[in-house]
Amino acid sequence: MYRSIRIRRFRCFRDITLDKLLPVNLIAGHNNAGKTALLEAILLHCGATDPELVLRINVSRGMRIQHADTTKGQAPWDCIFHNLDCSNPVEISGVDVDGKSRWLKLISLSKGFSTGDIGDRNGTGEPAYSHIASSKPRGLALRLEYGSEESTGQVDLELRGNKTYMAHVDDSAPPPLPAIFIASHWRGEGNDVVERFSKLSIERRAQPVVDVARLLEPRLRDLSVNVQSGSPVLWADVGLPELLPIQYLGDGIGRALSLAAGIATFPDGIVLVDEVDAGLHHSAFYRLWKAIVELATKLNVQLFATTHSHECLVAARKVAQEFAFPVLRFHRLDRIDDNVEAVTYDDEGLDAAIAADLEVR
């Protein structure tokens, strides 16, 4: 669980630090203030040994993975560098609640990249690729250097035309933190929700997910995974003669399922939620927050969630006041010139702002 995190030269962030982090961290800010980018940076830090995350975060924004254009020297990861300046590496570092630090550095090797840059583990002069061993001219590459106080590691991601290759230079780095990114529209990750629920059902850990979904649909008796037209589908028993596909019950219950299944699947991990209030009516905020915070604290999950909703913030704070220990921290992102700064509210400051009806989103 993070105590603080610092992000340098990633997307809209020149240099930003979030500290005083708690089990639940709610992040707000105007459009294009960097809320989603913040979640992406944390995801990369959690999965530091997986360079393909750099490509997948673009997919979660609705972008297709673009392959290398070696003639123009452009790479699909150029957009993660602050102001598209690939000459300066992205740096993300975090400190956990025990005071231990972990760091990640992303370095573009798109220009001036030679065969010796990736490394030689077999003594032949060839890079030790996990997907290929050849002496073809190289394409565009991204290097990830990562580590902790105990060990360090390095992995390179290379694109040649429409193919992706990875070369592990050093595998001694600590394992990544278990983490999940939940996008703002749950329908786009429907198959992932079904897979998570199926796994939880097999392990007999699905009941908390059903209980959370029942908060939005009181008629719900149970959920099950069945195959329809060759694909697994999540079905709901609401007391009718037949089961209903979960999509028939609306986006609200789908969002609740996505959140609960994500938390239940990643105990002792990090759950990143973009627009946590998406698809939900404001009347459901308190009930859902209460169930989600209880589940997250029980499973030792740290939650980072973004929102535009004042009602969502108020409901989260109301739930937090019912706990005997601090569980909620609110952060607002403000764009200033070519950088974004974070303002972190303590409980007293947040309560005063809410009571005075100040704009804190």
N, C-alpha and C positions, 0 to 999 in steps of 0.2 A: 504494500500500500504506500502510495506516494505521500511525502510530507511537503515536497516542493518540486517544481520542474522549471527548467530554463530552456528557452528556444531562441536560437540565433540564426538569422538569415534563412528562414523558412517561409515561403509564400509571402504574406503581407507583414510578417514579423521581422523587424531588424534585430531587436533584442527585447524579449519579454520574459518576465518571471512570475509564476504563480506560486505563492507560498501559503502557509497556514492551512494546507489542504486537510479535509476531513473525509469521513466515509462517503458523504454525498456532497458533490460540488455542482452548484447550479450556475450556469454561465449565460449572461445576457449581453446585448449590445445591438446597435443599429445594423441594418443590412450591410454586408460587406465589411463588417468589423473584424472578421477572422474567427468566428465561433467554430465553424466546421473545420477550418484549418488547424485550430488548436487541438481538436479531437484527433485529427489526422496525425499531427506531430506526436501526440501521446501514443497512438497506435504504432507508429514507426519505432518509437523508443521501446515499447513493450516487445515488439517482434524484430529486434535489431538484427537477428541472424537471417531474416527472410527478406532478401532484396526485392522480390516480386511484389511486396506490399506497396512499394513505390508506384508500381503500375496499377495495382488494384484500387488505390485510393482515388485515382482518376475515374475508374469505372463506377465507383460509388456515387460520383457526381454526374453520372449519365454520359460520360465520355467513353468512346471506344479506345482500346489500346492502339496507339499509332506506332508503327514499326519505324525503324531507323531510316533516315534519309541521309546517307553518307555523303551525297553530293553537296548538300547544304550544311552538313555538320549539325543538324538538328536532332535532338533526342526527346522522347516523350516525357522525360523527367526534368527537362529544362524549366518547366513551370513551377517546380517546387523551390527553386532558388529565388531569394529575395530580389525583386526588380529584374528577374531573368538574368542575373549576374552569376554565371556558372563558374567564374574564376575564384569565388570565395565559397568554401564549404559550408553546408548546413551543419549546425551543431545542436544537439539536444541532450541535455543532462538532467538527471533526476536523483533525488535523495529520498530514501524510504523512511519509515517511521523509526527504524533502528539506527538511522544515521549513515547507512551505507549508500554509496553513490554508484550510479551506472551512467555510461555516456555512449553516445552514437554520433559519428561524423559521416556525412555523405559528400563524396568528392566526385565531381564530374571529370571523366577521363576522355571526353569526347574529342578533345583536340590534342595532338601530339602524342597519341597513344601507340605504343610499340609493343612487340611481342613479349619483351621482358617485363612489362608492367604488371601482368597478372601473376606471374610466378611460375616456377618450375619445380614440381615435386617428384618427377620421375627421372631426372637427369638427362632427358633427351632434348631439352631446349623447347619443348612444347608445353603450353599451359595445361594444368591438370583440370580439365573441364569435367563437370558432372554429366554433361550431355553430349560431348563431342571431343575428339582428339584429332586435330588436323592442323595444317600449316597455312590455311587460307588467310588472305589479308583480313585484318580485323575491322570490326565495325565500331559502334559507339559503346562506351562502357561507363558504368557507375560503380564506384568503390564504396563499400560500407566498412568503416572501422568502428569497433565497438568493444566495450569492456567494462570492468569494475575494478575495485581495489585489489581483487585477487588475480584476475586474468584478463587477457585481451584476445581479440580475434579480428578476422578480416574476411570479406567475401566480395567478389566482383560479379556484376551483372552486365552481360554484353548482348547487344542486339546486332544481328547480321541479317539485313533484309527482313524477312518475315519469321525469323527464328530467334529464339532466346536461349542463351547459354549462361551457366553459372560456374564459377571456379572458386572453390574454397581454398584459401591460402593457409588459414589457421583455424582449427576447430576447437580451440581451447577456451573459447569465451563461455561465460555463464549462460544457462538456458534462458530464453526469453520469458517474460511474464505472460501468463495466460490472459488474453484480452479479446474483446469482441467489439466491433463497430456496428451499431444499429442505425440504419439510415432513416431519413425522415418519413419515408413512405413504406409501410410494412409490406404492401403488396409486391414490391420489388424484391423482397427477400422471403416470399412465401414458402418456397422450397426449403430454405434454411430453417425456418420455424418448424416445419413438419419434421425435418431431420432431427432437430434438437429435441422436440417433444417425443419423438419415437425413441431416441436414446434414453431420455429420462424415464419413459414408461418401462423400457426393458430393465432399467436399474431400480425400478419402483421408487422413483423420486419425482414423479409428475404431479402428485396431488397438490403441492403448493401452487403450481401453474394453473390448475383447474380452479382452485380457490380464488386466485386473482381474477381470472376471467369471469367468474360468477359475480363479482362485484358490479360488472357492467351488464350482465345478463342473468338475473336472478333465477330464470327458469332452467339454467344450465345444470344438468345432472352429471354429465361426464363428457370426456373427449376421447376420441380414438383415431387411429390412422388406418385408413383403408385405401385400396387401389381403385382408381377410376380411370378408364381409358388408358391403362398402362402406367399411370403415374400415381404416386402416393398423395393422398389428400387428407387433411385434417377435418374430421366430422364431429358435429356437436349433437348431443342428445338433450333436447329441450322439452321432452315429454310428448312429442308428436309421434304418429305411427311410424315414421321413418326418420333416420338421422338427416341432418342438414350439413352441407359444406360450410365451413366456418366463414367463408366469404359472404354468405347470405345474411350473416348477423351484423354486418357493418364494419366500418374501419375502426371504431372505438375498441371493440372486443379484440380485433386483430392486433391493434397496437398494444393492448394490455398483455396479450399472449406473447407478442414479440419481446416485450420488456421482461416479463416473468421467466420465459424460457431461456432468454439470454443470461439472466442472473443465475438461474438454477444450474445452467450448464457450465458456468465458469466460477466455481467456488474458489476463494482465495485469489481471485483475479480482478481484472479491470473491465468495466462495462462502460462503453462510450455511446451516448445516445444523442443523435442529432434531432432537434426539435421534439423534445419529449412530449409536448402537448399535442402533437399532430394527430388529427382525427378524433380528439376527445372533447366532449362538452365540458364546460367549466364546472358543472355540478358534480362531475366525477373526479375532479382533481384531488380533493382531500382523501377520499376513500382509496384511490389508486396510490397516492403518495404514501399513505400509511402502510399499505400492503407491501409496496416496493421497498420502502426503507426497512421495514421489519425483516423482509426476506434477505435483503442485501447485508444487513448487520449480522443476521444469523449465520450467513455463509461466508462472512468476512470478505465481501465484495466491495470494492471502491467504485463509486458511480460518478461519472462526469456527464452532465446533461445540459444541452442548450435550450433556450426558450425565448420567445418574444412576448409571452403572456404574463401580465401583471397578476391575474387570478392564479396562475400556476405557481408563481413565486410566493404569493400570500398563503396558499394552501400548503406548500412545502414548509414554510416557516412555522405554520400552525402545528403541523405534524412534528417538526423538530423539537418544539417546546414541550412535547409530551414525553421525551426521552430524558433519562436521568444523566446522560452524558452528551457532550457535543457531537452532533451528527451532520449538521448542515453548514456549508460555507458558500456565500454568494460572491461571485466575481462579475464585474462589468468590464467589457472591453471597449475602449475608446480609440478611434482612429485619429491620429494627430500627424498631419503631413504624410510622410512616407513610412510611418511606423504605427504600431498599435500598442497601447499601454493598458495595463490591467489595474483596476481599482478593486481591492478586496474589502468587503464589509464584515466587521465583527457583528455579533448578535445585537449589541446596543445600537450600533449605527444603522443596521438594517431595520430594526424595530422603529427607530425614530423616523427613518425615511418612509416606511410604510404608513406610519401614523400620520405623517404630514402630507401623505399622498404625493410625495416627490417622485419624479421620473427617474427610476433606477435601472430601467431596462436598456 
